[in-house]
Amino acid sequence: MLDLTVKIEAGDLYDYMLMHAYNSPAGLVGSTFGAILIVFAIATKQWIFIVLGLVMLLYLPWTLFLKSRSQILSNSSFQEPLRYTLDEEGLTVSQGEAQEKMAWKDMHKAVSTGRSIILYTSRINATIFPKRQLGEQRTAVIEIISTHMPPGKVKIRS
């Protein structure tokens, strides 16, 4: 059993949102199309396409940045630290009097970014473990997740 206390900050939420958006078909298509517009602009010297390409490439990160800041300020669940318990049965999340338990078999996938370990509890919802807050417990978190989830669902880099 492993107990963690995590305070999600705007940067942590932004990191999750970026990873989630750019691993979706819409994010990949938008980025690819923006890059193609820039290459087209350089090849044809039609500079309006460079502006359009830059807008396509920069729009998503900028809006996600603003959205992460807004959610941190407006969502009460981000105001206080979350307490996580990872054990043989699953993940328990608690904050104040509220508590929710999720079984390992119900977890969608686990991934990592340079900044966080992200445990998807559904296709779009996730638990974020910022690496800087895990400290020496990072290895234990990875080990517990890897032990209790099928290998095909775990894509975590140490």
N, CA, C and O atoms as a DFTB+ gen file, in Angstrom:
632 C
 N C O
     1  1       0.842      -1.174       0.000
     2  2       0.000       0.000       0.000
     3  2       0.891       1.243       0.000
     4  3       1.929       1.290       0.661
     5  1       0.453       2.243      -0.760
     6  2       1.218       3.468      -0.890
     7  2       0.276       4.656      -0.747
     8  3      -0.736       4.738      -1.442
     9  1       0.610       5.575       0.154
    10  2      -0.186       6.782       0.361
    11  2       0.573       7.986      -0.191
    12  3       1.765       8.160       0.061
    13  1      -0.144       8.808      -0.947
    14  2       0.446      10.006      -1.535
    15  2      -0.469      11.198      -1.294
    16  3      -1.691      11.053      -1.260
    17  1       0.112      12.350      -1.131
    18  2      -0.659      13.586      -1.074
    19  2      -0.139      14.471      -2.188
    20  3       1.054      14.767      -2.259
    21  1      -1.061      14.898      -3.070
    22  2      -0.680      15.641      -4.265
    23  2      -1.533      16.896      -4.388
    24  3      -2.750      16.853      -4.211
    25  1      -0.889      17.998      -4.690
    26  2      -1.582      19.261      -4.980
    27  2      -1.357      19.550      -6.460
    28  3      -0.236      19.827      -6.885
    29  1      -2.435      19.482      -7.240
    30  2      -2.356      19.729      -8.670
    31  2      -2.274      21.233      -8.915
    32  3      -3.097      22.004      -8.420
    33  1      -1.274      21.630      -9.682
    34  2      -1.095      23.034     -10.035
    35  2      -1.405      23.222     -11.516
    36  3      -1.570      22.249     -12.251
    37  1      -1.483      24.467     -11.945
    38  2      -1.848      24.776     -13.335
    39  2      -0.889      24.118     -14.332
    40  3      -1.336      23.623     -15.367
    41  1       0.386      24.100     -14.051
    42  2       1.362      23.482     -14.942
    43  2       1.156      21.984     -15.090
    44  3       1.362      21.423     -16.166
    45  1       0.749      21.340     -14.005
    46  2       0.478      19.897     -14.043
    47  2      -0.735      19.614     -14.925
    48  3      -0.728      18.689     -15.738
    49  1      -1.765      20.419     -14.749
    50  2      -2.976      20.256     -15.546
    51  2      -2.703      20.573     -17.015
    52  3      -3.222      19.890     -17.897
    53  1      -1.907      21.584     -17.285
    54  2      -1.533      21.943     -18.651
    55  2      -0.756      20.805     -19.318
    56  3      -1.002      20.479     -20.479
    57  1       0.162      20.215     -18.597
    58  2       0.938      19.082     -19.118
    59  2       0.013      17.931     -19.512
    60  3       0.170      17.341     -20.581
    61  1      -0.949      17.616     -18.648
    62  2      -1.927      16.564     -18.956
    63  2      -2.747      16.920     -20.192
    64  3      -2.931      16.092     -21.085
    65  1      -3.239      18.158     -20.236
    66  2      -4.080      18.582     -21.355
    67  2      -3.318      18.527     -22.686
    68  3      -3.864      18.098     -23.702
    69  1      -2.067      18.959     -22.671
    70  2      -1.250      18.895     -23.891
    71  2      -1.068      17.451     -24.349
    72  3      -1.264      17.132     -25.522
    73  1      -0.696      16.590     -23.421
    74  2      -0.471      15.193     -23.773
    75  2      -1.749      14.571     -24.315
    76  3      -1.720      13.856     -25.316
    77  1      -2.856      14.838     -23.664
    78  2      -4.134      14.269     -24.078
    79  2      -4.547      14.799     -25.453
    80  3      -5.004      14.034     -26.302
    81  1      -4.390      16.092     -25.671
    82  2      -4.800      16.704     -26.943
    83  2      -3.934      16.235     -28.104
    84  3      -4.453      15.911     -29.172
    85  1      -2.631      16.197     -27.908
    86  2      -1.743      15.840     -29.018
    87  2      -1.661      14.343     -29.267
    88  3      -1.047      13.913     -30.243
    89  1      -2.260      13.557     -28.413
    90  2      -2.363      12.115     -28.677
    91  2      -3.740      11.739     -29.201
    92  3      -4.070      10.557     -29.301
    93  1      -4.533      12.733     -29.530
    94  2      -5.853      12.488     -30.116
    95  2      -5.754      12.715     -31.627
    96  3      -4.876      13.446     -32.085
    97  1      -6.641      12.098     -32.397
    98  2      -6.609      12.295     -33.847
    99  2      -6.737      13.775     -34.247
   100  3      -6.042      14.225     -35.158
   101  1      -7.599      14.518     -33.592
   102  2      -7.786      15.928     -33.938
   103  2      -6.508      16.733     -33.702
   104  3      -6.147      17.575     -34.525
   105  1      -5.831      16.487     -32.603
   106  2      -4.586      17.192     -32.308
   107  2      -3.498      16.875     -33.306
   108  3      -2.758      17.762     -33.732
   109  1      -3.396      15.600     -33.684
   110  2      -2.384      15.199     -34.665
   111  2      -2.675      15.785     -36.038
   112  3      -1.760      16.256     -36.713
   113  1      -3.928      15.763     -36.458
   114  2      -4.305      16.306     -37.771
   115  2      -4.059      17.817     -37.805
   116  3      -3.508      18.330     -38.779
   117  1      -4.458      18.523     -36.765
   118  2      -4.258      19.967     -36.714
   119  2      -2.786      20.350     -36.767
   120  3      -2.412      21.278     -37.483
   121  1      -1.955      19.649     -36.022
   122  2      -0.519      19.934     -36.013
   123  2       0.114      19.628     -37.366
   124  3       0.924      20.402     -37.876
   125  1      -0.263      18.501     -37.932
   126  2       0.274      18.118     -39.239
   127  2      -0.129      19.140     -40.299
   128  3       0.702      19.570     -41.098
   129  1      -1.394      19.524     -40.306
   130  2      -1.883      20.485     -41.296
   131  2      -1.194      21.843     -41.115
   132  3      -0.850      22.490     -42.105
   133  1      -0.991      22.279     -39.882
   134  2      -0.286      23.537     -39.623
   135  2       1.137      23.490     -40.141
   136  3       1.608      24.453     -40.747
   137  1       1.836      22.370     -39.908
   138  2       3.211      22.219     -40.400
   139  2       3.244      22.204     -41.926
   140  3       4.136      22.796     -42.533
   141  1       2.280      21.533     -42.545
   142  2       2.210      21.486     -44.009
   143  2       1.989      22.894     -44.571
   144  3       2.586      23.250     -45.587
   145  1       1.149      23.687     -43.932
   146  2       0.929      25.058     -44.387
   147  2       2.213      25.884     -44.334
   148  3       2.477      26.678     -45.237
   149  1       3.001      25.704     -43.294
   150  2       4.264      26.445     -43.181
   151  2       5.240      26.011     -44.272
   152  3       5.883      26.853     -44.899
   153  1       5.353      24.710     -44.501
   154  2       6.228      24.210     -45.568
   155  2       5.747      24.728     -46.923
   156  3       6.555      25.143     -47.754
   157  1       4.447      24.704     -47.142
   158  2       3.870      25.214     -48.391
   159  2       4.193      26.700     -48.569
   160  3       4.522      27.138     -49.671
   161  1       4.098      27.468     -47.488
   162  2       4.391      28.910     -47.545
   163  2       5.840      29.155     -47.937
   164  3       6.127      30.040     -48.743
   165  1       6.737      28.391     -47.380
   166  2       8.163      28.551     -47.693
   167  2       8.429      28.146     -49.137
   168  3       9.179      28.819     -49.844
   169  1       7.824      27.056     -49.575
   170  2       8.053      26.555     -50.936
   171  2       7.480      27.498     -51.997
   172  3       8.085      27.680     -53.053
   173  1       6.332      28.091     -51.727
   174  2       5.663      28.919     -52.742
   175  2       5.840      30.414     -52.506
   176  3       5.405      31.226     -53.322
   177  1       6.467      30.776     -51.412
   178  2       6.650      32.175     -51.019
   179  2       5.321      32.939     -50.925
   180  3       5.249      34.133     -51.216
   181  1       4.292      32.228     -50.518
   182  2       2.993      32.840     -50.242
   183  2       2.861      32.931     -48.722
   184  3       2.369      32.008     -48.072
   185  1       3.301      34.040     -48.180
   186  2       3.528      34.180     -46.753
   187  2       2.262      34.154     -45.911
   188  3       2.342      33.964     -44.697
   189  1       1.119      34.335     -46.507
   190  2      -0.127      34.241     -45.729
   191  2      -0.284      32.840     -45.133
   192  3      -0.876      32.668     -44.068
   193  1       0.255      31.845     -45.839
   194  2       0.143      30.473     -45.345
   195  2       1.020      30.226     -44.114
   196  3       0.729      29.345     -43.305
   197  1       2.094      31.008     -43.980
   198  2       2.908      30.880     -42.765
   199  2       2.105      31.364     -41.568
   200  3       2.160      30.768     -40.492
   201  1       1.366      32.438     -41.756
   202  2       0.520      32.962     -40.673
   203  2      -0.552      31.936     -40.316
   204  3      -0.782      31.651     -39.141
   205  1      -1.202      31.388     -41.333
   206  2      -2.239      30.374     -41.072
   207  2      -1.652      29.144     -40.385
   208  3      -2.254      28.599     -39.460
   209  1      -0.473      28.708     -40.839
   210  2       0.176      27.551     -40.220
   211  2       0.539      27.804     -38.769
   212  3       0.332      26.943     -37.915
   213  1       1.083      28.991     -38.485
   214  2       1.434      29.330     -37.102
   215  2       0.200      29.417     -36.213
   216  3       0.223      28.980     -35.062
   217  1      -0.873      29.982     -36.752
   218  2      -2.118      30.039     -35.983
   219  2      -2.579      28.624     -35.651
   220  3      -2.978      28.349     -34.519
   221  1      -2.526      27.726     -36.630
   222  2      -2.959      26.338     -36.373
   223  2      -2.069      25.647     -35.349
   224  3      -2.555      24.882     -34.516
   225  1      -0.763      25.915     -35.409
   226  2       0.162      25.264     -34.479
   227  2       0.096      25.856     -33.069
   228  3       0.288      25.137     -32.089
   229  1      -0.171      27.142     -32.960
   230  2      -0.130      27.797     -31.651
   231  2      -1.483      27.913     -30.963
   232  3      -1.535      28.146     -29.756
   233  1      -2.565      27.759     -31.692
   234  2      -3.903      27.923     -31.116
   235  2      -4.164      26.914     -29.994
   236  3      -4.575      27.303     -28.900
   237  1      -3.933      25.645     -30.249
   238  2      -4.237      24.609     -29.257
   239  2      -3.420      24.770     -27.972
   240  3      -4.005      24.763     -26.889
   241  1      -2.092      24.914     -28.048
   242  2      -1.358      25.084     -26.784
   243  2      -1.777      26.335     -26.008
   244  3      -1.850      26.308     -24.779
   245  1      -2.051      27.424     -26.719
   246  2      -2.449      28.654     -26.040
   247  2      -3.795      28.492     -25.343
   248  3      -3.945      28.885     -24.186
   249  1      -4.775      27.917     -26.039
   250  2      -6.095      27.750     -25.421
   251  2      -6.033      26.764     -24.259
   252  3      -6.721      26.953     -23.256
   253  1      -5.217      25.712     -24.377
   254  2      -5.075      24.766     -23.268
   255  2      -4.390      25.425     -22.070
   256  3      -4.724      25.139     -20.920
   257  1      -3.439      26.301     -22.346
   258  2      -2.770      27.035     -21.273
   259  2      -3.792      27.882     -20.504
   260  3      -3.838      27.855     -19.274
   261  1      -4.605      28.627     -21.248
   262  2      -5.633      29.455     -20.609
   263  2      -6.658      28.602     -19.866
   264  3      -7.081      28.954     -18.765
   265  1      -7.054      27.488     -20.463
   266  2      -8.049      26.603     -19.836
   267  2      -7.505      25.990     -18.542
   268  3      -8.235      25.875     -17.557
   269  1      -6.234      25.601     -18.540
   270  2      -5.658      25.004     -17.323
   271  2      -5.626      26.026     -16.190
   272  3      -5.946      25.690     -15.050
   273  1      -5.247      27.259     -16.487
   274  2      -5.225      28.312     -15.465
   275  2      -6.642      28.563     -14.928
   276  3      -6.849      28.690     -13.721
   277  1      -7.596      28.630     -15.837
   278  2      -8.980      28.884     -15.455
   279  2      -9.532      27.762     -14.585
   280  3     -10.186      28.027     -13.576
   281  1      -9.274      26.511     -14.965
   282  2      -9.788      25.376     -14.181
   283  2      -9.178      25.312     -12.787
   284  3      -9.873      24.995     -11.822
   285  1      -7.899      25.607     -12.675
   286  2      -7.249      25.590     -11.360
   287  2      -7.900      26.618     -10.440
   288  3      -8.105      26.363      -9.253
   289  1      -8.218      27.770     -10.995
   290  2      -8.814      28.831     -10.173
   291  2     -10.280      28.599      -9.861
   292  3     -10.748      28.981      -8.788
   293  1     -11.021      27.975     -10.783
   294  2     -12.471      27.871     -10.605
   295  2     -12.952      26.533     -10.047
   296  3     -14.054      26.466      -9.503
   297  1     -12.171      25.486     -10.165
   298  2     -12.605      24.165      -9.724
   299  2     -12.146      23.939      -8.279
   300  3     -10.948      23.939      -7.992
   301  1     -13.091      23.751      -7.394
   302  2     -12.763      23.618      -5.968
   303  2     -11.926      22.390      -5.656
   304  3     -11.211      22.377      -4.654
   305  1     -11.995      21.354      -6.489
   306  2     -11.211      20.141      -6.203
   307  2      -9.707      20.368      -6.375
   308  3      -8.905      19.563      -5.902
   309  1      -9.318      21.452      -7.044
   310  2      -7.890      21.752      -7.206
   311  2      -7.368      22.692      -6.122
   312  3      -6.175      22.992      -6.087
   313  1      -8.243      23.156      -5.244
   314  2      -7.828      24.116      -4.220
   315  2      -7.104      23.442      -3.053
   316  3      -6.226      24.040      -2.431
   317  1      -7.473      22.208      -2.766
   318  2      -6.872      21.463      -1.657
   319  2      -6.109      20.253      -2.193
   320  3      -6.422      19.759      -3.276
   321  1      -5.116      19.772      -1.452
   322  2      -4.400      18.568      -1.891
   323  2      -5.330      17.347      -1.941
   324  3      -6.297      17.244      -1.186
   325  1      -5.006      16.438      -2.848
   326  2      -5.721      15.167      -2.968
   327  2      -4.883      14.093      -2.289
   328  3      -3.655      14.119      -2.358
   329  1      -5.541      13.162      -1.642
   330  2      -4.845      12.042      -1.009
   331  2      -5.145      10.786      -1.812
   332  3      -6.306      10.435      -2.021
   333  1      -4.097      10.117      -2.259
   334  2      -4.234       8.899      -3.049
   335  2      -3.694       7.720      -2.253
   336  3      -2.651       7.806      -1.605
   337  1      -4.429       6.623      -2.320
   338  2      -3.954       5.364      -1.751
   339  2      -3.964       4.339      -2.873
   340  3      -5.012       4.043      -3.447
   341  1      -2.801       3.806      -3.180
   342  2      -2.672       2.749      -4.180
   343  2      -2.416       1.453      -3.426
   344  3      -1.454       1.349      -2.664
   345  1      -3.281       0.466      -3.642
   346  2      -3.120      -0.818      -2.966
   347  2      -3.446      -1.949      -3.931
   348  3      -3.584      -1.725      -5.133
   349  1      -3.567      -3.147      -3.411
   350  2      -3.823      -4.337      -4.235
   351  2      -5.151      -4.266      -4.985
   352  3      -5.283      -4.848      -6.061
   353  1      -6.110      -3.577      -4.444
   354  2      -7.446      -3.527      -5.042
   355  2      -7.595      -2.418      -6.078
   356  3      -8.365      -2.565      -7.027
   357  1      -6.873      -1.308      -5.914
   358  2      -7.006      -0.208      -6.849
   359  2      -6.519       1.106      -6.277
   360  3      -5.597       1.158      -5.463
   361  1      -7.165       2.160      -6.727
   362  2      -6.793       3.511      -6.355
   363  2      -7.943       4.139      -5.580
   364  3      -9.095       4.092      -6.012
   365  1      -7.621       4.722      -4.439
   366  2      -8.605       5.458      -3.656
   367  2      -8.180       6.908      -3.643
   368  3      -7.043       7.231      -3.300
   369  1      -9.105       7.783      -4.021
   370  2      -8.857       9.219      -4.036
   371  2      -9.734       9.841      -2.966
   372  3     -10.936       9.579      -2.920
   373  1      -9.150      10.655      -2.111
   374  2      -9.951      11.317      -1.087
   375  2      -9.516      12.771      -0.952
   376  3      -8.358      13.136      -1.154
   377  1     -10.510      13.575      -0.599
   378  2     -10.275      14.993      -0.338
   379  2     -11.348      15.428       0.643
   380  3     -12.541      15.357       0.349
   381  1     -10.918      15.873       1.790
   382  2     -11.881      16.205       2.835
   383  2     -12.673      14.968       3.219
   384  3     -12.085      13.940       3.555
   385  1     -13.984      15.048       3.175
   386  2     -14.853      13.918       3.513
   387  2     -15.163      13.030       2.302
   388  3     -15.617      11.898       2.463
   389  1     -14.922      13.534       1.116
   390  2     -15.233      12.780      -0.108
   391  2     -14.163      11.734      -0.381
   392  3     -12.972      11.975      -0.181
   393  1     -14.611      10.563      -0.843
   394  2     -13.698       9.471      -1.143
   395  2     -14.260       8.656      -2.302
   396  3     -15.462       8.398      -2.368
   397  1     -13.379       8.254      -3.211
   398  2     -13.789       7.434      -4.346
   399  2     -12.756       6.339      -4.571
   400  3     -11.551       6.586      -4.553
   401  1     -13.253       5.127      -4.783
   402  2     -12.379       3.968      -5.001
   403  2     -12.566       3.474      -6.430
   404  3     -13.693       3.346      -6.910
   405  1     -11.452       3.199      -7.107
   406  2     -11.485       2.678      -8.467
   407  2     -10.619       1.419      -8.527
   408  3      -9.482       1.413      -8.055
   409  1     -11.167       0.365      -9.108
   410  2     -10.447      -0.909      -9.201
   411  2      -9.443      -0.865     -10.355
   412  3      -9.650      -0.163     -11.344
   413  1      -8.356      -1.621     -10.215
   414  2      -7.340      -1.676     -11.262
   415  2      -7.928      -2.138     -12.591
   416  3      -7.543      -1.647     -13.652
   417  1      -8.853      -3.076     -12.530
   418  2      -9.422      -3.627     -13.769
   419  2     -10.213      -2.570     -14.546
   420  3     -10.433      -2.720     -15.747
   421  1     -10.637      -1.513     -13.871
   422  2     -11.404      -0.456     -14.518
   423  2     -10.535       0.673     -15.080
   424  3     -11.042       1.576     -15.745
   425  1      -9.241       0.620     -14.816
   426  2      -8.339       1.664     -15.310
   427  2      -8.163       1.505     -16.821
   428  3      -8.045       0.393     -17.336
   429  1      -8.150       2.628     -17.508
   430  2      -8.082       2.632     -18.962
   431  2      -6.643       2.435     -19.457
   432  3      -6.382       1.549     -20.271
   433  1      -5.710       3.263     -18.965
   434  2      -4.295       3.149     -19.329
   435  2      -3.460       4.004     -18.395
   436  3      -3.994       4.815     -17.638
   437  1      -2.150       3.821     -18.452
   438  2      -1.216       4.627     -17.673
   439  2      -0.098       5.075     -18.611
   440  3       0.479       4.267     -19.339
   441  1       0.199       6.379     -18.582
   442  2       1.237       6.940     -19.438
   443  2       2.080       7.907     -18.608
   444  3       1.751       8.224     -17.465
   445  1       3.170       8.365     -19.211
   446  2       3.974       9.365     -18.528
   447  2       4.388      10.444     -19.515
   448  3       4.450      10.229     -20.725
   449  1       4.665      11.595     -18.960
   450  2       5.252      12.699     -19.708
   451  2       6.546      13.027     -18.974
   452  3       6.882      12.366     -17.992
   453  1       7.253      14.007     -19.424
   454  2       8.457      14.409     -18.713
   455  2       8.151      14.961     -17.336
   456  3       9.022      15.008     -16.468
   457  1       6.916      15.375     -17.140
   458  2       6.533      16.047     -15.900
   459  2       5.643      15.213     -14.970
   460  3       5.646      15.430     -13.758
   461  1       4.877      14.253     -15.531
   462  2       3.856      13.558     -14.734
   463  2       3.719      12.089     -15.110
   464  3       4.126      11.650     -16.186
   465  1       3.132      11.354     -14.180
   466  2       2.615      10.014     -14.455
   467  2       1.104      10.183     -14.465
   468  3       0.526      10.731     -13.526
   469  1       0.471       9.713     -15.525
   470  2      -0.963       9.933     -15.707
   471  2      -1.665       8.586     -15.757
   472  3      -1.354       7.738     -16.594
   473  1      -2.606       8.403     -14.859
   474  2      -3.381       7.170     -14.781
   475  2      -4.804       7.483     -15.225
   476  3      -5.560       8.140     -14.509
   477  1      -5.162       7.004     -16.418
   478  2      -6.502       7.263     -16.957
   479  2      -7.514       6.353     -16.265
   480  3      -7.404       5.128     -16.297
   481  1      -8.493       6.986     -15.646
   482  2      -9.554       6.238     -14.978
   483  2     -10.740       6.014     -15.912
   484  3     -11.632       5.216     -15.621
   485  1     -10.739       6.725     -17.032
   486  2     -11.698       6.521     -18.117
   487  2     -11.012       7.029     -19.384
   488  3      -9.835       7.387     -19.353
   489  1     -11.740       7.059     -20.485
   490  2     -11.134       7.503     -21.729
   491  2     -10.661       8.959     -21.668
   492  3      -9.682       9.320     -22.320
   493  1     -11.357       9.796     -20.887
   494  2     -11.002      11.216     -20.827
   495  2     -10.629      11.722     -19.437
   496  3     -10.077      12.815     -19.316
   497  1     -10.911      10.964     -18.397
   498  2     -10.585      11.390     -17.028
   499  2      -9.316      10.699     -16.555
   500  3      -9.048       9.545     -16.890
   501  1      -8.550      11.429     -15.775
   502  2      -7.278      10.872     -15.340
   503  2      -6.884      11.381     -13.963
   504  3      -7.360      12.411     -13.485
   505  1      -6.006      10.623     -13.356
   506  2      -5.361      11.020     -12.119
   507  2      -3.946      11.426     -12.487
   508  3      -3.241      10.682     -13.169
   509  1      -3.533      12.585     -12.047
   510  2      -2.217      13.113     -12.389
   511  2      -1.315      13.018     -11.161
   512  3      -1.654      13.502     -10.081
   513  1      -0.160      12.384     -11.352
   514  2       0.851      12.311     -10.297
   515  2       2.061      13.128     -10.767
   516  3       2.882      12.614     -11.527
   517  1       2.191      14.385     -10.334
   518  2       3.353      15.184     -10.744
   519  2       4.636      14.555     -10.201
   520  3       4.747      14.306      -9.000
   521  1       5.584      14.304     -11.066
   522  2       6.824      13.636     -10.670
   523  2       7.572      14.405      -9.595
   524  3       8.184      13.800      -8.715
   525  1       7.530      15.737      -9.652
   526  2       8.275      16.537      -8.678
   527  2       7.715      16.364      -7.267
   528  3       8.434      16.561      -6.287
   529  1       6.432      15.998      -7.157
   530  2       5.835      15.790      -5.836
   531  2       5.992      14.348      -5.350
   532  3       5.855      14.074      -4.157
   533  1       6.276      13.434      -6.268
   534  2       6.417      12.036      -5.867
   535  2       7.753      11.771      -5.195
   536  3       7.845      10.930      -4.301
   537  1       8.778      12.476      -5.616
   538  2      10.095      12.278      -5.031
   539  2      10.546      10.829      -5.147
   540  3      10.524      10.240      -6.228
   541  1      10.951      10.268      -4.022
   542  2      11.461       8.900      -4.012
   543  2      10.357       7.861      -4.155
   544  3      10.647       6.681      -4.353
   545  1       9.110       8.273      -4.060
   546  2       7.998       7.334      -4.210
   547  2       7.652       7.066      -5.673
   548  3       6.812       6.212      -5.961
   549  1       8.293       7.789      -6.608
   550  2       7.998       7.624      -8.029
   551  2       8.177       6.175      -8.480
   552  3       7.319       5.637      -9.181
   553  1       9.260       5.552      -8.094
   554  2       9.517       4.165      -8.483
   555  2       8.448       3.237      -7.932
   556  3       8.004       2.323      -8.628
   557  1       8.030       3.457      -6.702
   558  2       6.986       2.627      -6.097
   559  2       5.652       2.802      -6.819
   560  3       4.923       1.828      -7.008
   561  1       5.322       4.034      -7.227
   562  2       4.077       4.291      -7.963
   563  2       4.104       3.540      -9.294
   564  3       3.136       2.870      -9.651
   565  1       5.206       3.652     -10.022
   566  2       5.344       2.961     -11.313
   567  2       5.241       1.457     -11.125
   568  3       4.593       0.770     -11.914
   569  1       5.872       0.954     -10.095
   570  2       5.856      -0.488      -9.826
   571  2       4.444      -0.981      -9.512
   572  3       4.025      -2.015     -10.031
   573  1       3.718      -0.268      -8.684
   574  2       2.349      -0.679      -8.330
   575  2       1.455      -0.657      -9.566
   576  3       0.704      -1.602      -9.808
   577  1       1.535       0.419     -10.347
   578  2       0.715       0.514     -11.561
   579  2       1.070      -0.613     -12.522
   580  3       0.180      -1.282     -13.046
   581  1       2.350      -0.827     -12.755
   582  2       2.802      -1.861     -13.694
   583  2       2.437      -3.263     -13.243
   584  3       2.185      -4.136     -14.073
   585  1       2.407      -3.486     -11.948
   586  2       2.070      -4.797     -11.401
   587  2       0.590      -5.115     -11.547
   588  3       0.223      -6.267     -11.777
   589  1      -0.256      -4.111     -11.417
   590  2      -1.698      -4.351     -11.362
   591  2      -2.458      -4.074     -12.660
   592  3      -3.653      -4.354     -12.750
   593  1      -1.775      -3.531     -13.653
   594  2      -2.431      -3.278     -14.944
   595  2      -1.765      -4.133     -16.020
   596  3      -0.575      -4.432     -15.924
   597  1      -2.520      -4.528     -17.039
   598  2      -1.929      -5.302     -18.132
   599  2      -0.801      -4.503     -18.815
   600  3      -0.911      -3.285     -18.960
   601  1       0.267      -5.174     -19.230
   602  2       1.413      -4.473     -19.837
   603  2       1.020      -3.615     -21.052
   604  3       1.633      -2.574     -21.287
   605  1       0.028      -4.029     -21.810
   606  2      -0.392      -3.262     -22.978
   607  2      -1.030      -1.922     -22.646
   608  3      -1.137      -1.052     -23.511
   609  1      -1.453      -1.750     -21.403
   610  2      -2.088      -0.505     -20.981
   611  2      -1.128       0.442     -20.290
   612  3      -1.504       1.561     -19.942
   613  1       0.113       0.005     -20.086
   614  2       1.084       0.815     -19.337
   615  2       2.197       1.286     -20.276
   616  3       2.943       0.481     -20.832
   617  1       2.289       2.590     -20.437
   618  2       3.341       3.195     -21.254
   619  2       4.021       4.287     -20.425
   620  3       3.874       5.481     -20.688
   621  1       4.758       3.840     -19.429
   622  2       5.418       4.763     -18.512
   623  2       6.930       4.653     -18.695
   624  3       7.511       3.569     -18.649
   625  1       7.539       5.812     -18.903
   626  2       8.993       5.893     -18.941
   627  2       9.456       6.394     -17.575
   628  3       8.880       7.328     -17.017
   629  1      10.469       5.780     -17.060
   630  2      11.000       6.235     -15.765
   631  2      11.692       7.518     -15.968
   632  3      12.220       8.092     -15.016
